Amino acid sequence: MTRVRTGLDVMVAQHFSPLRGKRVGAIVNPTSVDAQFRHLADLLAHAEGVSLVALFGPEHGIRGDAQYMVAVDDVPKDARTGVPVYSLYGHTFESLTPRPQWLEGLDALVFDIQDVGSRYYTYVYTMALAMKAAAQQGIEVFVLDRPNPIGGAQVEGNLVGERFRSFVGLYPLPNRHGMTAGELARLFNAREGWNCRLTVIPCEGWRRGMRWEDTGLSFVPPSPNMPTPDTALVYPGMCLSEGTNVSEGRGTCRPFEQFGAPWVQSDALIDRLEREDLPGVRFRACGFTPTFDKFQGQSCNGAFIHVTDRDAFLPLRTGVAIVRALHDLWPEHFRWRSDAYEFVADVPAFDLLCGTDQVRLGIERGASLDELFAGFEAERASFLPERQKHLLYE
């Protein structure tokens, strides 16, 4: 097997020569490691001719120890490198963008974080907002690219409507976009007209059709509830369950792959889902007791998702079918999430995740699965030509 080299591995082989003579800030988390598991912050701190002066942490923090939607505070100094740590995920939407004073004196900003290929995953929006801020101050941005763990070939879903923009859908992308962070950086920069001085350091040896196990890379969990590439594969659909009162398996060892609630009857649920004839997937009855989050300490019944054909599997269609089944089978218990979600209080969380209210309203009126997806294929098709312009890999 030929090991893929990430953008960081490529930069290490270059001895960080593009950054020599520069004062550098880096946006990092636990995935920011090279093939020898050396962290980018440590590598930059010891790189010849490079001056590391700041670290920036996204959602979950630079060490990845904060749960989802939990604000992360600034840290006076990183314990290992001694440089200041600034949080890019605080208590307000404004906290997601680097403050101008944090960027003062920087020559370059480096982004190196593993994405998972779903538009809800917030790291690429942290990257985008940092690019915009850096462009305003004339700071060069380097994106050290990494493979898309669910592949770069399939694209599924609709585009986020203007009214439904949020930190889980800041720009009009499909639910499964089939792009890397570096490719998205190129797309955002061109679409938004930031004129950011952007340099993407591509991976070497990665091809769009590769599965994660083909890369030879170890999977470092990008966030506390993204433990494996299998989690990432179902996430473009199962993240929608965050917009309901059904447990998405947080507080268990296999979040998003298993789901349920105390009032779910597994056999009835699976019988309903099997009748949907969803491609590339089967369901198994399961039970679990979450250690935190929804139904903490309560015994839940539900189902476990087994992907049997990765190429045929449609994660978004599967996720919508699951939510629709739960809504229809247990209307006396099922609820849409109603509290504020990702800094937005006046739009239901489920609509923010869907990028539209079409799905929720359709489920409520008893629409078929095909009706719920009406118009989605046209939106997906409209995105493909723009996407094509910014792809970096075969």
C-alpha positions in Angstrom: 0.0 0.0 0.0 1.3 3.5 -0.9 0.9 5.8 2.0 -0.8 9.1 1.2 1.2 12.1 2.4 -0.9 14.9 3.9 -0.2 18.5 3.3 1.6 18.6 6.6 3.8 15.7 5.7 4.7 17.5 2.4 5.5 20.7 4.4 7.7 18.7 6.8 9.6 17.2 3.8 10.2 20.8 2.7 11.4 21.7 6.2 8.7 24.4 6.3 10.6 26.4 3.7 7.5 28.4 2.6 7.2 29.7 6.1 10.8 30.7 6.8 11.3 34.2 7.8 7.7 34.6 8.8 5.8 35.2 12.0 3.2 32.4 12.0 -0.2 31.7 13.6 -1.7 28.2 13.3 -5.3 26.9 13.5 -5.0 23.4 15.0 -6.6 20.6 16.8 -5.6 17.0 17.7 -5.7 16.0 14.0 -2.8 18.4 13.2 -0.2 15.7 13.3 2.3 14.3 10.7 2.9 10.7 9.9 5.0 10.3 13.0 2.2 11.9 15.2 4.2 15.0 15.8 1.8 18.0 16.3 2.1 21.0 13.9 2.4 23.4 16.8 5.4 21.5 18.1 6.9 21.2 14.7 6.5 24.9 13.9 7.9 25.9 17.3 11.1 24.1 16.4 11.2 24.8 12.7 14.3 26.6 11.5 13.6 30.2 10.6 10.0 30.1 11.6 8.5 32.1 14.4 5.4 30.6 15.9 3.6 33.4 17.7 -0.1 32.3 18.2 -2.3 29.2 18.1 -6.0 29.3 17.3 -8.5 26.7 18.5 -11.8 25.8 16.7 -14.8 24.1 18.2 -13.7 21.5 20.7 -10.5 23.4 21.3 -6.9 22.8 20.2 -6.7 19.6 22.3 -10.2 18.4 21.3 -11.5 18.0 24.9 -14.6 20.2 24.7 -18.0 18.8 23.7 -20.1 20.1 20.8 -21.5 23.6 21.2 -19.5 24.2 24.4 -17.7 27.5 24.3 -13.9 27.3 24.6 -12.0 30.0 26.4 -8.7 31.6 25.5 -5.6 30.2 27.2 -2.7 32.6 28.1 -0.1 30.2 26.9 0.0 26.7 25.4 1.7 24.4 27.8 4.0 22.8 25.2 5.0 25.8 23.0 4.5 28.7 25.3 2.6 30.8 22.8 -0.9 32.4 23.3 -4.0 30.3 22.4 -7.0 32.2 21.1 -10.4 30.5 20.9 -12.4 30.6 17.6 -15.5 29.1 19.3 -16.8 31.2 22.1 -20.3 32.4 23.3 -21.4 34.4 20.2 -21.2 34.2 16.5 -18.7 37.0 16.5 -16.3 34.8 18.5 -15.9 32.6 15.5 -13.7 35.1 13.6 -10.2 36.0 14.7 -10.0 39.5 16.3 -7.9 42.0 14.4 -5.5 42.5 17.3 -4.9 38.7 17.4 -3.6 38.8 13.8 -1.4 41.9 14.2 2.2 41.2 13.3 1.4 37.9 11.6 2.9 37.2 8.2 1.1 33.9 7.7 -1.8 31.9 9.1 -1.6 28.1 8.7 -4.8 25.8 8.8 -4.3 22.1 9.3 -7.4 20.3 10.6 -9.0 17.1 9.4 -12.5 17.6 7.9 -15.1 14.8 7.5 -16.8 15.7 4.2 -20.2 17.0 5.6 -21.3 20.6 5.4 -22.4 20.6 9.1 -18.8 20.1 10.3 -17.7 23.5 11.5 -13.9 23.4 10.9 -14.1 24.5 7.3 -16.1 27.6 8.3 -13.5 28.4 11.0 -11.1 28.2 8.1 -13.2 30.4 5.9 -13.8 33.1 8.5 -10.1 33.2 9.3 -9.3 33.5 5.6 -11.6 36.5 5.3 -10.1 38.1 8.4 -6.5 37.4 7.1 -7.3 38.9 3.7 -8.5 42.1 5.3 -5.0 42.5 6.9 -3.0 41.2 4.0 -1.9 38.0 5.8 -1.0 35.0 3.7 -3.0 31.8 4.4 -1.6 28.3 4.0 -4.0 25.3 4.1 -2.3 22.0 4.6 -4.7 19.6 2.9 -5.9 16.2 4.1 -8.0 13.5 2.5 -11.8 13.5 2.6 -12.4 10.4 4.8 -15.7 9.6 3.0 -14.2 10.0 -0.5 -14.1 12.8 -3.0 -16.4 11.4 -5.7 -20.0 11.3 -4.4 -22.0 14.5 -3.9 -25.4 14.4 -2.3 -28.0 16.9 -1.1 -29.4 20.4 -1.6 -27.7 23.8 -1.1 -28.2 25.9 2.0 -30.9 28.6 1.5 -30.0 32.2 2.5 -32.5 32.2 5.4 -30.9 29.1 6.8 -27.2 30.1 6.9 -25.5 29.2 10.2 -22.3 27.8 11.5 -23.5 24.3 10.4 -24.1 25.7 6.9 -22.4 29.1 6.4 -22.2 28.8 2.6 -24.4 27.0 0.0 -22.8 23.5 -0.1 -24.5 20.1 -0.5 -24.8 18.0 2.7 -22.1 15.7 1.2 -19.8 17.9 -0.9 -17.1 15.5 -1.9 -14.3 18.1 -1.5 -11.2 18.5 0.8 -10.6 21.5 3.0 -8.1 22.8 0.6 -10.5 22.6 -2.3 -13.2 24.3 -0.2 -10.7 27.1 0.6 -10.2 27.7 -3.1 -13.9 27.7 -3.7 -14.8 30.0 -0.8 -12.0 32.5 -1.8 -13.2 32.6 -5.4 -16.9 32.7 -4.6 -16.8 35.3 -1.9 -14.2 37.5 -3.6 -11.9 37.9 -0.5 -8.7 38.0 -2.6 -7.0 36.1 0.2 -3.4 35.3 -0.5 -4.1 31.5 -0.4 -1.7 28.7 -0.8 -3.0 25.1 -0.6 -0.4 22.4 0.1 -2.0 19.4 -1.5 -1.8 15.8 -0.3 0.4 13.5 -2.4 -1.0 10.2 -3.6 -4.6 10.8 -2.7 -7.3 10.0 -5.3 -10.9 10.9 -5.1 -12.3 7.4 -5.1 -10.0 6.3 -2.2 -11.5 4.9 1.0 -9.8 5.9 4.2 -8.2 2.5 4.7 -6.6 2.9 1.3 -4.6 5.9 2.4 -2.4 4.2 4.9 -3.1 7.0 7.3 -4.2 6.6 10.9 -7.6 8.1 11.7 -7.2 10.7 14.5 -10.7 11.5 15.8 -11.4 15.1 14.7 -13.9 15.7 17.5 -15.1 13.8 20.5 -18.0 12.2 18.7 -16.3 11.3 15.4 -14.3 8.3 16.5 -13.9 6.4 13.2 -14.2 6.8 9.4 -17.4 4.7 9.6 -18.9 7.5 11.8 -18.0 10.0 9.2 -19.7 7.9 6.5 -23.1 8.1 8.1 -22.7 11.6 9.4 -24.1 13.5 6.4 -27.5 12.0 7.2 -27.4 11.2 10.9 -26.3 14.7 12.0 -29.9 15.7 11.2 -30.9 13.8 14.4 -29.3 16.6 16.4 -32.3 18.6 15.3 -34.7 16.3 17.1 -35.2 14.8 20.6 -33.9 11.4 19.4 -30.5 10.4 20.7 -27.9 10.3 18.0 -25.8 8.0 20.2 -23.7 10.7 21.9 -22.5 9.3 25.1 -21.9 5.9 23.6 -18.9 4.4 21.8 -20.6 4.5 18.3 -22.3 7.9 18.0 -24.3 8.5 14.8 -24.1 4.9 13.8 -26.6 4.0 16.4 -29.7 6.1 17.4 -32.8 5.7 19.5 -34.9 6.7 22.5 -36.5 5.1 25.5 -39.9 5.0 23.6 -38.6 3.5 20.4 -39.6 -0.1 19.5 -36.6 -1.4 17.5 -38.5 -4.1 15.5 -41.2 -1.6 14.3 -38.6 1.0 13.4 -36.5 -1.5 11.4 -39.5 -2.9 9.6 -40.4 0.6 8.5 -36.9 1.4 7.3 -36.5 -1.8 5.4 -39.6 -1.0 3.4 -38.0 2.2 2.2 -35.6 0.1 0.1 -32.6 2.3 1.0 -29.5 1.4 -1.0 -26.4 0.0 0.5 -27.5 -0.1 4.1 -29.2 -2.5 6.6 -30.3 -2.0 10.2 -29.9 -4.0 13.3 -31.8 -3.7 16.5 -29.7 -2.4 19.4 -30.0 -0.9 22.9 -27.7 1.6 24.6 -27.5 3.9 27.7 -26.0 7.3 27.0 -23.5 8.5 29.6 -24.2 12.1 28.7 -26.4 14.3 26.5 -29.9 13.2 25.5 -31.4 10.5 27.8 -28.3 10.4 30.0 -28.4 7.3 32.1 -31.7 6.0 30.5 -32.0 2.8 28.5 -32.7 3.5 24.9 -33.9 1.2 22.1 -33.1 1.9 18.5 -31.1 0.7 15.5 -27.5 0.4 14.4 -26.7 1.4 10.8 -24.6 -1.1 8.8 -23.4 0.2 5.5 -23.2 -2.8 3.1 -22.2 -1.0 -0.1 -20.4 2.3 0.4 -20.7 3.3 -3.3 -24.4 2.8 -3.3 -25.1 4.2 0.2 -26.9 7.5 0.3 -26.3 8.9 3.8 -28.6 11.9 3.5 -31.6 10.0 2.1 -31.0 7.4 4.9 -30.9 10.1 7.6 -34.1 11.7 6.4 -35.9 8.3 6.1 -34.9 7.6 9.7 -36.2 11.0 11.1 -39.4 10.6 9.1 -40.0 7.0 10.4 -39.4 8.2 14.0 -41.8 11.1 13.5 -44.5 8.9 12.0 -44.3 5.9 14.3 -44.1 7.8 17.7 -45.9 11.2 17.2 -46.7 11.3 20.9 -43.0 11.4 21.8 -41.1 12.7 18.8 -40.2 16.4 18.9 -38.2 18.9 16.9 -35.4 20.5 18.8 -36.6 24.0 19.9 -33.7 25.5 21.8 -31.0 27.8 20.2 -28.6 25.9 18.0 -25.2 27.2 16.8 -25.9 30.8 17.8 -29.3 30.8 16.0 -32.5 31.0 18.1 -35.2 31.9 15.5 -34.9 29.0 13.1 -35.4 25.3 14.1 -32.2 23.4 14.4 -33.5 20.8 12.0 -34.0 23.4 9.3 -30.6 24.8 9.8 -29.1 21.4 9.3 -31.3 20.7 6.2 -30.6 24.2 4.8 -34.3 24.5 4.2 -37.7 24.0 6.0 -38.9 21.8 3.1 -38.0 18.6 4.8 -39.5 19.3 8.2 -42.7 20.7 6.8 -43.0 17.8 4.4 -42.5 15.3 7.2 -45.2 17.0 9.2 -47.7 16.8 6.3 -47.0 13.2 5.5 -45.0 13.7 2.3 -43.3 10.7 0.7 -39.5 10.4 0.8 -39.3 11.4 -2.9 -41.4 14.4 -2.2 -39.1 15.5 0.6 -36.2 15.6 -1.8 -38.0 17.5 -4.6 -35.7 19.9 -6.3 -32.6 18.6 -4.4 -31.1 17.0 -7.5 -31.3 20.3 -9.5 -29.5 22.1 -6.7 -26.8 19.4 -6.5 -26.3 19.6 -10.3 -26.0 23.4 -10.2 -23.2 23.1 -7.7 -21.1 20.6 -9.7 -19.6 23.0 -12.3 -18.4 25.4 -9.6 -17.0 22.5 -7.6 -15.1 21.2 -10.6 -13.1 24.4 -11.0 -11.5 24.0 -7.6 -10.7 20.3 -7.5 -7.1 19.4 -6.9 -7.1 15.6 -7.3 -7.9 12.9 -9.9 
